Amino acid sequence: MENTISSIEKPLAELLSEWEDLVYKLNRDEIALYQWKEVYNVRADEIIAETDFKALYGANNQKVRDNHVKNELTEWNNIIKDLEFTINHTHNRISFLRELIRVKTVMIGASE
């Protein structure tokens, strides 16, 4: 993403366009995150059902099961974490742009 100075120098129409694109991207990423979490949870339940934790680890408690699932689904877990990071970053950028657009709109109104 571009830095704050170049964002401030952008015309209002470009800021609105970027904001609109980010809102669309945020929606798409949040749907993807929901879907990945659903698939992860289904697969985690399957792993738990088919694994004999007592024989494998000598214990069968929630922490052992969670760690085993996390190790088995490391790649999926990484995808989920990446999506969460991207969503957080996009939220922050949208908030920044929303405030910048508000300020620019007020400034335009004041100059008329």
Secondary structure as UniProt FT lines:
FT   HELIX           4..9
FT   HELIX           12..50
FT   HELIX           53..57
FT   HELIX           62..72
FT   HELIX           74..111
//
